[in-house]
Amino acid sequence: MKNNERCSLSEVAWVFVFCFCIGCSLHRCLCPEKFSRVKYVQARSIAGDLHVEIPTDLEQFFTAANSGDWVIASNIYERLISSSVMSGSTGIINSVTTKNPVWHTVQEVYGFYLETLRWAPSLLAQFCHDVYSSLPRKSVYFSSYEKDRYILLAFDKLEGKKQLSILSQSLLIDNTYLDYLRSVSDGCLLLPNTNDMVSVIMQSVKTRNGFQFQDGHVSLRNQETVIMVNGALSRMIFDRNKDAHDFFVESPMFDWMYPFLVPHGLIMKLERQPLKELPEDVVDKDIEFWDKYIEHLEKDVEWHKCLIARNVIAKKRSSYGEVYFYRGMKNKSEKAFRQALMISPVSPDANFGLARLYMKNGQSNACVKLLKQYEDRGGSKKQINDFLNKINNFIYIVKRAKELESELAGGKGAIDSILELADTYKKLGKLDKFEFVINQILDNSETHSETYLRIARMCENSDLMDIVIRAYKAYLNKVPTNKLAWMNLVAAYYLAMKDDQIADTLKQAIKINGTEMIDLLKQDGRFVQFLGKDAER
């Protein structure tokens, strides 16, 4: 054997021993009791910074967790969760205890403890090393997967020295979470304050339909609104801190991120400026990296036994599939999703991600075949049926839109068909076509009054309040004595946050309909403030 060959073999042996030692060290450090003790010190510091008390039940949790009595700690945690109310729209758990910023330290401790039970220890240690080693010191990591956040937080506190800021993408809307982040970041990050939160909500939500005010707090009504606000807050954090910190994301939740994303090992990096395109060679190197990474994992016996590890990694790879599709790289996108399926054939993210890709490419047969295979492997039949029903409904709407377009091609047609076509455009997200059709109807002075009401009702449960207002105004020009229509017009102005239009509209309604209009308006507390002297009559 030649000298350079002996040298090469010795280098391989040294690397093997080095990696083995690192693995053992990582394995030893990932101790939930040790993490609990570190977080308890942090909890006391947070309580001091924010001038709050640590509730007794949280003190009891830490006492049990610090000593490794996870039976008692688990019972306390589950009792706290069961006695709380979870907001269906935000996912935020609300109670006196969980509204305390210290609560987030408890969630992180208990979440990490559960992950140490679910993962094979060697795989957990390897996962931590693979992700953590790729992150620069004091970088910011946006996590969309809470389990991922718990693991990296624990590793950073127990073993790492990089002082990472690990943020949940889905909790930014929670004021107590932002208070918690402000305390633990020690001023290193510029985070949104209360005024920023209100500003973001007002900008993100086009109408008052999306939120309500109660006891001085803003409550959001639906998940779509929550995602918009969380996305705007994450963008604010990025914009304010990108010059001083590198940003990374586990899996992008928000549309604004896609132009900034580039491959970075198991995760993705947010560049400081959006990229016009992703270079082909960068994507090719990424695919090659994952091929080798999968080959390495397949040799690990524990890997084949640990479903949670496989699903976590598959979720990360599926995110790349979404990014490449956004870039118009359909073949690269399919390759990424197929790599995710190699990692975990039962990954919901991989299966449904590739299924959506097939549908967007018009490959409905391939989509159905894939989901049948997923079901045969044990995939959720309900989720699959729900997905297929959405697809079939989408296909029907597209087909129906084409039929109506052919029917109305001559420029004439029944109003029912015209309104149905507008509704199909709305369901398909083609709002420009929807508004074009609706505006033609609204601009036509010969339109029947009842048609205006149908248009208003079609748009009432959306952010299309300008169309609702136009429809009710057009209707009232023909039927000015309809008190309920006046009421709905005023409500539309209110939801559209056009308060300056309300008083004059009320005066006009009262002038036409008299005291009966006042009595009807008084039944809705929103409008009393706009009635003025008329309410005293």
Beta strands, then each sheet from edge to edge (+ up, - down):
strand 1: 85-86
strand 2: 93-94
strand 3: 140-143
strand 4: 165-168
strand 5: 211-214
strand 6: 217-220
strand 7: 247-249
strand 8: 261-264
strand 9: 267-270
sheet 1: 1+ 2-
sheet 2: 4+ 3+ 7+ 9- 8+
sheet 3: 5+ 6-
end
